[in-house]
Amino acid sequence: MKSSTRTLILGTLAVLVTLGVAYLAVSGYLESLPGLEYAMAEPAVEVTAYPEARFAVMSDLHYYDTSLGTSGEAFEDVLGSDRKLLQDTADLLDLAIDDVLASGVDFVLVPGDLTKDGEVVNHEAVSSALARLREAGVDVYVVPGNHDANNPEAFEFRGTEKIPVPAVSQEEFAGVYRDFGYGDAIMADETSLSYVAEPVEGLWLLALDSTRSEENEPGGEEVTGGAFTQAQVDWIEEVLQEARAEGAVVIGMMHHGVVEHWDGQAKLHPEYLVEDHLWVGELLASYGVRVVFTGHYHAQDIARADYEDSGFLYDIETGSLATAPCPIRYCELSGDELEVRSETIVDRLKPGTDFGEQARAFVLATIASEAYDVSRGYNVSEDQSRYIADHVAPAFVAHYEGDEDLSAKPPIDNSRLDLWGRFIWSQQRYVTDGLWDDPEPADNDVVLPLTE
């Protein structure tokens, strides 16, 4: 009897394990399928030479007009849950514009999140600031980020209260930035805020709206993730086919990433990659697009994806101008290569002070606080949660800075963790391992070959 019972139990367990494995296999397969239809170029387009162009990239400005409030419990809650230097965004943008004007570039790319949360007053201020570039003969091209349009998080802060303020709609966004891409578009998508511009003769900029702003609801939470509709994908294909017919070369710009920037990003933060990123990237690469400029993750990172029979693609992500170290990229396109040089301005904002040091410490502290809360959510003890957080935070800071130095990764002493703490850490350590591992190419200063 006992033998029969044991056999029944083992048989039942075997069936459950088999079903579990089958479920994971099927669900994994389904997740690997694209959600939309993509028509790759066949054969893949080869680009042999690029026109000369000098341009700058600054992303995630997160401009905040301080008239919306800089004190009180409600505003402090915002600062404590983020790592943006909100009170200094106007000065940071002015300094960045001064830097760009001194550089002699021809145009500037801004891959989204121009404002804190789409407030009309903030968009108007950004437009006014960018006008300085336009007046000096430097063209500017923008696309929206998830914070920029139809945003239910547009508030002013008074004491303990968050008071709703007007936010721009998607239609109004194109009007506000008419002088910064939308008015100069040679092609435009009727279903989104995507467009094509020609900043240099023979060079097309495919400026893509990867946001899901139309899904935002009043009183709800902002939709962070990005995706294209089938209509947008069809339009992208039409643009790429037209570029091939015209003999133009194409570079891209969008807010959300199209290539995973560290091994595990798609698992931990899928909302920072556009949906179907594997197929979107291959589509672009198959038509000879070799470079896409992105933002959103607030990190300095360049990642390359290689697609069988479709070529390759660099995703050049630029960190946030509102988050230390506050970077700007300078790019020179010529022949068959792109030279990228990066500068940071946080240490130059308030000379003679330790502002830059404090800004970096602020980033470290806010990330550590978030990591601590995650561990506490799994019932890890306070001391052990702080210990884990002290290892997670430096990894993100290193990723934000770019060119991560693996030798600086702090070792973790498992003897400091109990059995439960070790288990939770074993499930989460892929994050720090992935962030510290920085494969080629370099992130800040590099020359990228665009042909093979």
DODOSE-595606 format. One record per residue (C-alpha): y, x, z. Coordinates in nm, 4 decimals, m for minus. Example, Ala and Ser with C-alpha at 12.3 -4.5 7.8 and 13.67 -1.06 7.14 Angstrom:
2
{node {m0.4500 1.2300 0.7800}}
{node {m0.1060 1.3670 0.7140}}
END
This chain:
452
{node {0.0000 0.0000 0.0000}}
{node {0.2357 0.2765 0.0936}}
{node {0.1498 0.4600 m0.2290}}
{node {0.2201 0.1501 m0.4351}}
{node {0.5557 0.0996 m0.2610}}
{node {0.6499 0.4631 m0.3183}}
{node {0.5536 0.4368 m0.6832}}
{node {0.7605 0.1206 m0.7206}}
{node {1.0632 0.2825 m0.5590}}
{node {1.0351 0.5979 m0.7707}}
{node {0.9864 0.3901 m1.0826}}
{node {1.2916 0.1817 m1.0012}}
{node {1.4998 0.4947 m0.9385}}
{node {1.3802 0.6427 m1.2668}}
{node {1.4849 0.3299 m1.4525}}
{node {1.8262 0.3268 m1.2831}}
{node {1.8814 0.6946 m1.3636}}
{node {1.7786 0.6365 m1.7249}}
{node {2.0121 0.3390 m1.7550}}
{node {2.2943 0.5395 m1.5957}}
{node {2.2469 0.8284 m1.8370}}
{node {2.2294 0.5878 m2.1299}}
{node {2.5464 0.4110 m2.0148}}
{node {2.7338 0.7404 m1.9876}}
{node {2.6100 0.8495 m2.3292}}
{node {2.7105 0.5212 m2.4954}}
{node {3.0481 0.5000 m2.3187}}
{node {3.1178 0.8636 m2.4031}}
{node {3.0348 0.7998 m2.7671}}
{node {3.2575 0.4923 m2.7791}}
{node {3.5441 0.6859 m2.6205}}
{node {3.5030 0.9556 m2.8857}}
{node {3.5712 0.7073 m3.1657}}
{node {3.9260 0.6602 m3.2957}}
{node {4.1011 0.3360 m3.2141}}
{node {4.2745 0.3257 m3.5529}}
{node {4.1922 0.4200 m3.9120}}
{node {4.3054 0.7601 m4.0395}}
{node {4.2923 0.8819 m4.3990}}
{node {4.2895 1.2617 m4.3935}}
{node {4.4155 1.4492 m4.6978}}
{node {4.1312 1.5606 m4.9217}}
{node {4.1422 1.8419 m4.9979}}
{node {4.3573 1.9608 m4.7101}}
{node {4.7117 2.0629 m4.8065}}
{node {4.7875 2.4350 m4.7932}}
{node {5.1455 2.5504 m4.7336}}
{node {5.2224 2.9063 m4.8412}}
{node {5.5923 2.9407 m4.7604}}
{node {5.8616 2.7735 m4.5516}}
{node {6.2376 2.7600 m4.6095}}
{node {6.4519 2.9595 m4.3711}}
{node {6.5761 2.7649 m4.0693}}
{node {6.7143 2.8517 m3.7282}}
{node {6.7036 2.5817 m3.4642}}
{node {6.6824 2.5141 m3.0914}}
{node {6.4654 2.2779 m2.8896}}
{node {6.5564 2.1231 m2.5553}}
{node {6.3540 1.8394 m2.4111}}
{node {6.3401 1.5855 m2.1293}}
{node {6.7078 1.5967 m2.0387}}
{node {6.6653 1.3068 m1.7950}}
{node {7.0426 1.2733 m1.7795}}
{node {7.1676 1.0961 m1.4679}}
{node {7.5259 0.9829 m1.4187}}
{node {7.6000 1.0410 m1.0511}}
{node {7.8127 0.7246 m1.0423}}
{node {7.4755 0.5471 m1.0088}}
{node {7.4437 0.6911 m0.6575}}
{node {7.3411 1.0203 m0.5011}}
{node {7.2784 0.9292 m0.1401}}
{node {7.0952 0.6816 0.0738}}
{node {6.7310 0.6058 0.1380}}
{node {6.6610 0.4554 m0.2036}}
{node {6.7913 0.7609 m0.3906}}
{node {6.6164 1.0014 m0.1536}}
{node {6.2892 0.8225 m0.2254}}
{node {6.3399 0.8920 m0.5966}}
{node {6.4081 1.2606 m0.5359}}
{node {6.1101 1.2938 m0.3042}}
{node {5.8698 1.1468 m0.5584}}
{node {5.9840 1.3601 m0.8498}}
{node {6.0962 1.7139 m0.9306}}
{node {6.4017 1.6540 m1.1465}}
{node {6.7396 1.7997 m1.0549}}
{node {6.9019 1.4611 m1.1104}}
{node {7.2350 1.5436 m0.9492}}
{node {7.2783 1.8466 m1.1754}}
{node {7.1663 1.7092 m1.5124}}
{node {7.5205 1.6772 m1.6512}}
{node {7.6016 2.0399 m1.5690}}
{node {7.2653 2.1579 m1.7006}}
{node {7.3198 1.9785 m2.0313}}
{node {7.6708 2.1211 m2.0665}}
{node {7.5412 2.4719 m1.9980}}
{node {7.2567 2.4243 m2.2465}}
{node {7.4996 2.3086 m2.5151}}
{node {7.7214 2.6118 m2.4517}}
{node {7.4135 2.8323 m2.4885}}
{node {7.3080 2.6627 m2.8119}}
{node {7.6575 2.6898 m2.9611}}
{node {7.6612 3.0624 m2.8872}}
{node {7.3221 3.1083 m3.0545}}
{node {7.4311 3.0222 m3.4081}}
{node {7.1431 2.7832 m3.4830}}
{node {7.1654 2.5236 m3.7590}}
{node {7.0208 2.2274 m3.5751}}
{node {6.8680 2.1094 m3.2467}}
{node {6.5554 1.9050 m3.1723}}
{node {6.5300 1.6829 m2.8630}}
{node {6.1766 1.5376 m2.8199}}
{node {6.2612 1.2450 m2.5934}}
{node {6.3405 1.1434 m2.2357}}
{node {6.7115 1.1879 m2.2848}}
{node {6.7920 0.9781 m1.9774}}
{node {6.6596 0.9103 m1.6315}}
{node {6.5418 0.5586 m1.7176}}
{node {6.7215 0.4301 m2.0245}}
{node {7.0450 0.3286 m1.8521}}
{node {7.3270 0.2457 m2.0956}}
{node {7.5734 0.4626 m1.9032}}
{node {7.3383 0.7603 m1.9249}}
{node {7.2719 0.7214 m2.2974}}
{node {7.6435 0.6984 m2.3655}}
{node {7.7009 1.0180 m2.1678}}
{node {7.4238 1.2032 m2.3538}}
{node {7.5604 1.0901 m2.6897}}
{node {7.9068 1.2084 m2.5904}}
{node {7.7727 1.5464 m2.4791}}
{node {7.5657 1.5991 m2.7944}}
{node {7.8739 1.5177 m3.0030}}
{node {8.0044 1.8636 m2.9100}}
{node {7.7226 2.0128 m3.1152}}
{node {7.7805 1.7829 m3.4095}}
{node {8.1532 1.8592 m3.4080}}
{node {8.0717 2.2303 m3.4231}}
{node {7.8535 2.1780 m3.7298}}
{node {7.5187 2.1817 m3.5482}}
{node {7.3019 1.8834 m3.6380}}
{node {7.0969 1.7161 m3.3639}}
{node {6.7783 1.5127 m3.4059}}
{node {6.6365 1.3004 m3.1235}}
{node {6.3417 1.0697 m3.0646}}
{node {6.2883 0.8396 m2.7660}}
{node {6.0682 0.9249 m2.4712}}
{node {5.8941 0.6809 m2.2402}}
{node {6.2014 0.6724 m2.0121}}
{node {6.4548 0.5898 m2.2824}}
{node {6.4309 0.2305 m2.4067}}
{node {6.3581 m0.1152 m2.2681}}
{node {6.2980 0.0430 m1.9295}}
{node {6.2540 m0.1785 m1.6207}}
{node {6.3287 0.1194 m1.3923}}
{node {6.7011 0.1330 m1.4760}}
{node {6.8741 0.1170 m1.1369}}
{node {7.1727 0.2267 m0.9394}}
{node {7.1190 0.3279 m0.5774}}
{node {7.3215 0.1972 m0.2866}}
{node {7.1870 0.2731 0.0600}}
{node {6.8417 0.1206 0.0825}}
{node {6.8857 m0.0892 m0.2317}}
{node {6.7882 m0.0355 m0.5939}}
{node {7.0159 m0.2499 m0.8077}}
{node {6.9224 m0.3152 m1.1737}}
{node {7.1712 m0.1868 m1.4338}}
{node {7.1809 m0.2426 m1.8120}}
{node {6.9278 m0.0437 m2.0157}}
{node {6.9273 0.0084 m2.3921}}
{node {6.6849 m0.1803 m2.6104}}
{node {6.4844 m0.0092 m2.8826}}
{node {6.7276 m0.1412 m3.1446}}
{node {7.0278 m0.0187 m2.9456}}
{node {6.8730 0.3277 m2.9093}}
{node {6.8973 0.3889 m3.2839}}
{node {7.2609 0.2764 m3.2756}}
{node {7.3576 0.5023 m2.9857}}
{node {7.2020 0.8004 m3.1642}}
{node {7.3100 0.7139 m3.5156}}
{node {7.4788 1.0556 m3.5435}}
{node {7.1708 1.2332 m3.4112}}
{node {6.9028 1.1648 m3.6688}}
{node {6.8990 0.7936 m3.7352}}
{node {7.2078 0.7844 m3.9549}}
{node {7.0894 1.0817 m4.1597}}
{node {6.7314 0.9626 m4.2111}}
{node {6.5904 0.9862 m4.5622}}
{node {6.3029 0.7561 m4.4624}}
{node {6.2589 0.5229 m4.1661}}
{node {5.9715 0.3231 m4.0214}}
{node {6.0548 m0.0461 m3.9973}}
{node {5.8112 m0.0972 m3.7082}}
{node {5.9280 0.1793 m3.4725}}
{node {6.2005 0.4347 m3.4032}}
{node {6.0306 0.6940 m3.6265}}
{node {6.2198 0.8509 m3.9163}}
{node {6.2301 1.1470 m4.1529}}
{node {6.5254 1.3840 m4.1866}}
{node {6.5833 1.6905 m4.4006}}
{node {6.7720 1.9407 m4.1819}}
{node {6.7249 2.2157 m4.4401}}
{node {6.6585 2.1645 m4.8106}}
{node {6.2853 2.1453 m4.8658}}
{node {6.2068 2.1068 m4.4933}}
{node {6.1268 1.7585 m4.3680}}
{node {6.1377 1.6674 m4.0013}}
{node {5.8855 1.3962 m3.9185}}
{node {6.0446 1.2478 m3.6051}}
{node {5.7884 1.0163 m3.4452}}
{node {5.8352 0.7428 m3.1874}}
{node {5.5161 0.7706 m2.9814}}
{node {5.6376 0.5462 m2.6987}}
{node {5.5085 0.2039 m2.5989}}
{node {5.8449 0.0712 m2.4836}}
{node {5.7819 m0.2714 m2.6329}}
{node {5.5141 m0.3213 m2.3648}}
{node {5.7600 m0.2838 m2.0778}}
{node {5.8281 m0.6019 m1.8838}}
{node {6.1309 m0.6831 m1.6651}}
{node {6.0461 m0.6170 m1.3023}}
{node {5.7319 m0.4268 m1.3987}}
{node {5.6447 m0.0594 m1.4149}}
{node {5.7422 0.1593 m1.7056}}
{node {5.4593 0.2360 m1.9503}}
{node {5.4204 0.6138 m1.9465}}
{node {5.1516 0.6587 m2.2100}}
{node {5.2015 0.6892 m2.5827}}
{node {5.0299 0.5429 m2.8879}}
{node {5.0810 0.4545 m3.2501}}
{node {5.0000 0.1250 m3.4144}}
{node {4.8047 0.1037 m3.7381}}
{node {5.1310 0.0247 m3.9165}}
{node {5.2848 0.3462 m3.7823}}
{node {4.9838 0.5521 m3.8876}}
{node {4.9978 0.4010 m4.2354}}
{node {5.3682 0.4882 m4.2553}}
{node {5.3002 0.8466 m4.1408}}
{node {5.0401 0.8807 m4.4163}}
{node {5.2889 0.7492 m4.6740}}
{node {5.5491 1.0020 m4.5598}}
{node {5.3037 1.2914 m4.5767}}
{node {5.1880 1.1881 m4.9228}}
{node {5.5493 1.1662 m5.0393}}
{node {5.6237 1.5103 m4.8941}}
{node {5.3280 1.6545 m5.0834}}
{node {5.4490 1.4918 m5.4048}}
{node {5.8027 1.6248 m5.3525}}
{node {5.6850 1.9753 m5.2604}}
{node {5.8495 1.9545 m4.9179}}
{node {5.7046 2.1188 m4.6082}}
{node {5.6896 1.9179 m4.2862}}
{node {5.7371 1.9930 m3.9181}}
{node {5.6879 1.7237 m3.6547}}
{node {5.8556 1.6100 m3.3354}}
{node {5.7352 1.3509 m3.0839}}
{node {5.7477 1.2971 m2.7096}}
{node {5.3777 1.2846 m2.6231}}
{node {5.1424 1.5749 m2.6743}}
{node {4.9091 1.5821 m2.9737}}
{node {4.7011 1.8808 m2.8571}}
{node {4.5536 1.9199 m2.5076}}
{node {4.7510 2.1909 m2.3268}}
{node {4.4937 2.2833 m2.0654}}
{node {4.1232 2.2157 m2.0337}}
{node {4.1154 1.8941 m1.8313}}
{node {4.4583 1.7507 m1.9159}}
{node {4.3044 1.4595 m2.1060}}
{node {4.0916 1.3785 m1.8002}}
{node {4.3628 1.4035 m1.5332}}
{node {4.6704 1.2956 m1.7310}}
{node {4.5672 1.1110 m2.0495}}
{node {4.9049 0.9353 m2.0538}}
{node {5.0710 1.2631 m2.1500}}
{node {4.8767 1.2819 m2.4772}}
{node {4.9247 1.0277 m2.7532}}
{node {4.6239 0.7984 m2.7881}}
{node {4.3804 0.9179 m3.0550}}
{node {4.5428 1.2608 m3.0270}}
{node {4.2413 1.4297 m3.1877}}
{node {4.2768 1.2189 m3.5021}}
{node {4.6556 1.2151 m3.5078}}
{node {4.6502 1.5942 m3.4909}}
{node {4.3912 1.6235 m3.7650}}
{node {4.5827 1.3821 m3.9863}}
{node {4.8974 1.5933 m3.9581}}
{node {4.7086 1.9192 m4.0059}}
{node {4.5254 1.7903 m4.3120}}
{node {4.8615 1.7379 m4.4842}}
{node {4.9790 2.0899 m4.4021}}
{node {5.1822 2.0143 m4.0880}}
{node {5.1387 2.3260 m3.8781}}
{node {5.3920 2.2672 m3.5995}}
{node {5.4774 1.9674 m3.3812}}
{node {5.7418 1.9935 m3.1074}}
{node {5.6677 1.7838 m2.7987}}
{node {5.7820 1.7366 m2.4377}}
{node {5.6870 1.4879 m2.1650}}
{node {5.4742 1.7181 m1.9427}}
{node {5.7702 1.9363 m1.8351}}
{node {5.5782 2.2556 m1.9117}}
{node {5.6333 2.5558 m2.1374}}
{node {5.3130 2.5740 m2.3348}}
{node {5.1956 2.6319 m2.6894}}
{node {4.8483 2.5085 m2.7777}}
{node {4.6617 2.5391 m3.1055}}
{node {4.3964 2.3037 m3.2413}}
{node {4.1665 2.3884 m3.5302}}
{node {4.0153 2.1053 m3.7325}}
{node {3.7109 2.1489 m3.9518}}
{node {3.8159 2.1219 m4.3175}}
{node {4.1692 2.0118 m4.2161}}
{node {4.3457 2.3294 m4.1105}}
{node {4.5187 2.3870 m3.7785}}
{node {4.8136 2.2648 m3.5735}}
{node {5.0382 2.4123 m3.3041}}
{node {5.1728 2.1777 m3.0363}}
{node {5.4853 2.3497 m2.9036}}
{node {5.5682 2.1776 m2.5773}}
{node {5.9064 2.2477 m2.4219}}
{node {5.9694 2.2104 m2.0492}}
{node {6.2276 1.9748 m1.9040}}
{node {6.5922 2.0753 m1.8978}}
{node {6.6106 1.8812 m1.5694}}
{node {6.3237 2.0660 m1.3983}}
{node {6.3203 2.4323 m1.3010}}
{node {6.3140 2.6698 m1.4796}}
{node {6.5151 2.4495 m1.7240}}
{node {6.4135 2.6088 m2.0573}}
{node {6.5542 2.6122 m2.4084}}
{node {6.3557 2.7305 m2.7090}}
{node {6.5081 2.9138 m3.0057}}
{node {6.3069 2.9106 m3.3269}}
{node {6.3368 3.0933 m3.6566}}
{node {6.1323 2.9667 m3.9480}}
{node {6.0874 3.1946 m4.2465}}
{node {5.8241 3.2669 m4.5080}}
{node {5.4871 3.2112 m4.3474}}
{node {5.5716 3.2362 m3.9774}}
{node {5.7668 3.0824 m3.6916}}
{node {5.9292 3.3056 m3.4330}}
{node {5.9809 3.1380 m3.0955}}
{node {6.2034 3.2742 m2.8210}}
{node {6.2629 3.1004 m2.4876}}
{node {6.5427 3.1171 m2.2349}}
{node {6.5826 2.9529 m1.8953}}
{node {6.9171 2.8490 m1.7507}}
{node {6.8468 2.7358 m1.3936}}
{node {6.9504 3.0730 m1.2514}}
{node {7.2764 3.0650 m1.4476}}
{node {7.3979 2.7228 m1.3397}}
{node {7.5648 2.8223 m1.0132}}
{node {7.6276 3.1967 m1.0222}}
{node {7.6498 3.3724 m0.6878}}
{node {7.4253 3.1165 m0.5176}}
{node {7.0520 3.0783 m0.4639}}
{node {7.0474 2.7525 m0.6626}}
{node {6.7739 2.8732 m0.8978}}
{node {6.5524 2.9799 m0.6101}}
{node {6.6051 2.6478 m0.4349}}
{node {6.5317 2.4546 m0.7564}}
{node {6.1998 2.6337 m0.7981}}
{node {6.1154 2.5754 m0.4319}}
{node {6.1954 2.2063 m0.4817}}
{node {5.9445 2.1834 m0.7684}}
{node {5.6784 2.3583 m0.5621}}
{node {5.7393 2.1333 m0.2609}}
{node {5.7300 1.8047 m0.4546}}
{node {5.4060 1.8965 m0.6319}}
{node {5.2494 2.0070 m0.3037}}
{node {5.3495 1.6755 m0.1475}}
{node {5.1807 1.4823 m0.4287}}
{node {4.8659 1.6952 m0.4074}}
{node {4.8570 1.6442 m0.0314}}
{node {4.8747 1.2668 m0.0757}}
{node {4.5872 1.2770 m0.3255}}
{node {4.3603 1.4637 m0.0832}}
{node {4.4585 1.2391 0.2066}}
{node {4.3696 0.9438 m0.0150}}
{node {4.0137 1.0781 m0.0177}}
{node {4.0189 1.1011 0.3640}}
{node {4.0421 1.4804 0.3704}}
{node {4.1967 1.5930 0.6999}}
{node {4.5681 1.6705 0.7207}}
{node {4.5257 2.0471 0.7638}}
{node {4.2721 2.0744 0.4836}}
{node {4.4832 1.8548 0.2546}}
{node {4.7787 2.0883 0.3081}}
{node {4.5559 2.3872 0.2356}}
{node {4.4342 2.2339 m0.0906}}
{node {4.7886 2.1337 m0.1857}}
{node {4.9039 2.4926 m0.1345}}
{node {4.6599 2.5931 m0.4097}}
{node {4.7320 2.3086 m0.6483}}
{node {5.1127 2.3386 m0.6463}}
{node {5.1343 2.7049 m0.7613}}
{node {4.9071 2.6226 m1.0551}}
{node {5.1441 2.3535 m1.1840}}
{node {5.4478 2.5750 m1.1244}}
{node {5.2847 2.8540 m1.3251}}
{node {5.2125 2.6075 m1.6058}}
{node {5.5725 2.4861 m1.6007}}
{node {5.6939 2.8443 m1.6407}}
{node {5.4440 2.9277 m1.9168}}
{node {5.2429 3.2455 m1.9807}}
{node {5.0340 3.1881 m1.6695}}
{node {4.9139 3.5062 m1.4990}}
{node {4.5571 3.4475 m1.3831}}
{node {4.5799 3.7417 m1.1431}}
{node {4.8417 3.5452 m0.9451}}
{node {4.6005 3.2600 m0.8799}}
{node {4.5540 3.2372 m0.5013}}
{node {4.1854 3.2466 m0.3972}}
{node {4.0609 2.9593 m0.1856}}
{node {3.8571 3.0245 0.1273}}
{node {3.5888 2.7563 0.1412}}
{node {3.5313 2.8364 0.5083}}
{node {3.8676 2.6638 0.5708}}
{node {3.7155 2.3370 0.4472}}
{node {3.4504 2.1191 0.6040}}
{node {3.1661 1.9680 0.4013}}
{node {3.3710 1.6697 0.2854}}
{node {3.6721 1.8858 0.2041}}
{node {3.4541 2.1187 m0.0029}}
{node {3.3093 1.8251 m0.1924}}
{node {3.6513 1.6819 m0.2782}}
{node {3.7766 2.0266 m0.3772}}
{node {3.4701 2.0789 m0.5990}}
{node {3.5617 1.7612 m0.7863}}
{node {3.9270 1.8585 m0.8271}}
{node {3.9252 2.2345 m0.8784}}
{node {3.8979 2.1906 m1.2559}}
{node {4.2714 2.1163 m1.2381}}
{node {4.3739 2.4538 m1.0970}}
{node {4.1143 2.6354 m1.3079}}
{node {4.2456 2.4685 m1.6218}}
{node {4.6128 2.5216 m1.5416}}
{node {4.5740 2.8919 m1.4656}}
{node {4.3681 2.9584 m1.7782}}
{node {4.6143 3.0215 m2.0611}}
{node {4.4478 3.0958 m2.3967}}
{node {4.6361 3.2350 m2.6943}}
{node {4.8995 3.2005 m2.8228}}
{node {5.1696 3.3053 m2.5784}}
{node {5.3916 3.0275 m2.4465}}
{node {5.7481 3.1574 m2.4339}}
{node {5.8081 3.4392 m2.6817}}
{node {5.5742 3.4586 m2.9778}}
{node {5.5471 3.4814 m3.3551}}
{node {5.3156 3.2131 m3.4899}}
{node {5.1448 3.2566 m3.8281}}
{node {5.1661 2.9316 m4.0226}}
{node {4.9334 3.0205 m4.3073}}
{node {4.5807 3.1573 m4.3173}}
END
